[in-house]
């Protein structure tokens, strides 16, 4: 397997594990992942800036975080409980390697949202176009995805559902702690996700 396919397989496995934690038979529940995609697209547009009547500067870091969130939903749309993760990863690699772009980032994002609304599908080529126009590589996506997915697991394990989870400690949100931890680690390490979890646990107030 190529390095990219390996990374995509890891992300598919992690997404399936997270969704299964929420609902054991999640892929037969008909959850509206496509709706989550277009709603996230709208939120991202606010971070990028679209209002011509006032000065706006794209918040690139926030846009990248939103793209990572969309990828969670895109993977969930592709997993069907039948097709192997390796086969899904190959399909995704092919689509991501052929980015489709419009004139600017906003219009490419609208292609991504349009596919979600009209076809209830994840348009990976338009997603890749957004990545390219915002200057995001597959490695950036992998780093961001594994980090956020691990944080979601960490939250669940520490009382997120019960309302006892502490989201801010040492005057930083858990997302900020996550960014610092991920920057200090080797993303190519086979235990990258475990190292992120361990890093969060070491920082989290006992």
N, C-alpha and C positions, 0 to 999 in steps of 0.2 A: 504494500500500500504506500502511496505517496504521503509525504508529510501533511499535505493539506487534507487528504482523505482521512488520515488518522485523526487529525484535529476535529474534523466534522463528525466522525464516528463518536469521539469522546463527548462532543456537545449534544449529539442525539441521545446518547446513553444517559447523560446528566439530565436532559430535559424529560425523558421518559421517567427517570427516577423521581424527579421533583413532582411531576404530574401525578404519578402513582401514589406519592405521599399524600396528596390532596384527595384523590379518589382512585381506588384500586383498579377499576375498569374504566378509566377516564376516556380512552379513545372510542368507546362505544356510547358515550354520553351526549355526543352532539354539541359540545361546548362551542360557543361562537368565537373561535380564535380570530376569524377574519375581521370581526367587529373590533376586537382589541387592536388589530393592526391599524385600521383607519382612524380610530380614536387617537392612538399614539402618534400617527402621522400629523394630525391636527395640532396636538400638543407640541410636537417637534417644530412645527412651522412657527409657533410663537417664540420658541427659543432661537430659531434662525432669523426671524424678522421678516415681515411681509407688508407692514403698513407703510404706504408711500407718503402718508401725511405727517410722519414724524421720523426723527433720526433713530435708526436701530442698527446695532452691531451684532452679527451672529455670535452666539455663545457656543463655540465649537465643541467644547468639552461636554456640554449638556446635550447637544445634538448627537454626539457619539454615544452617550449613555442611552438616549432614546432609541437609537438604531440597535443597540444591544438588546434592549427590551423587545423591540419588534422581532428580532431574530428568535427570541424565546417563543413567540407566538407563531412565527413562520415554521419553526421546527415542529411545533405541536400540530400544525395543520398537515404537515407531511407524514408524520408517524401514523400508520394505519393498523398496527398490530399484526401485519402480515409481511410487508416488505422488510427485508433485512436492513439493518442500519448501514452496512457497507454499501448496499445497492442505493439506498437513499443518499448516502454521502457522495457517491459517484455522480448521481443526477445533479445534486446541489453544486458539486465542484464544476461541472460542465456549465451550468447556468451562471454561476458566479464569475466564471472565466470569460463570459461574454456580456459585459455590462451594457445595458441600454440606457442611454442618456437623452434627456431633452435639452433645451437651450440653456437652462440653468437648474440649480439644485431644487428650487421650489417646484418646477414643472416635472422634474424626475420623480420627486416625492409624490406628486399628484398622480403619476402613472402607477406608483406602488399602491396608493390609496384606492385608485379607480379599480384595480384588479381585485382588491379586497372587497370592495362594495359590489361591483358588477358580477364578478365570477366566484366570490367567496374563496379566493385563492391567494397564495403567497407568491408574488412575482419576484423571484430571486434575481433575475437579470436587472430589473429596475432597482432592487435593493443594492445590487453591486454598483449600479450607476450612481446611487446616492453616496455609497462608500467612497467611490473614486472622486466624486466632486467635493467631498468634505475632507479628502486626504487621509482616508482610513484603509489600512491593509487588513488582510485576513488574520495576520498575527495580532493586530490591534483588536479585531473582533473576538478572537479566541481568548485573549487576555481579559478583555472586558466581560465576555460571556461567562467564563469559568469563575471569575471573581464574583459576579452578581449572582450566579446560580448558587455558589457556595454560601454567599451571604444569606440568600433566601432559606437555605437549609439551616444555617446557623440560627436565624430568626425563629424558624419553626421549632427548633430544638430548645430554644430559650424563652418560650412563653409568648410568642407573637400572637398566636390564636387566642390565648387566654387573657391577653392584655397586660401581661407582667413584664414584657420585654423592655429593656432600657435602650432607647434609640440614640440618646446623646450621652456621652461620657467624656471626661477630660476636655470639655468644651468643644467636642467635635461630634458630628453625626457619624453613625456607623459607616455610611458611604465614604466619608473622608478617611476613616481609619483603613477601610478596604483599599482605597487608592494607594495609600502609603505602603501597605503590606505587599500589594501586587508589584509595586515598583521595586521592592527589595528582593524579589524572587526570580528564579530562572523559569520562564514559561515553558521551556522545552523539557523540564524535569518531569518524569512520568508520574510523580506524586504531587504535581503542582497544586491540584485542588485540595489535597489533604494538608499541604503546607499552608494554604490560605486559611483553611478552617482552624488549624493549630495557631496561626498568627492572630486570628480574631479571638480565639479562646484565651490566649495569653494576655490580651489587652482588655478583655471584657471584665467589668467589675464583678468580683466574686459574690 
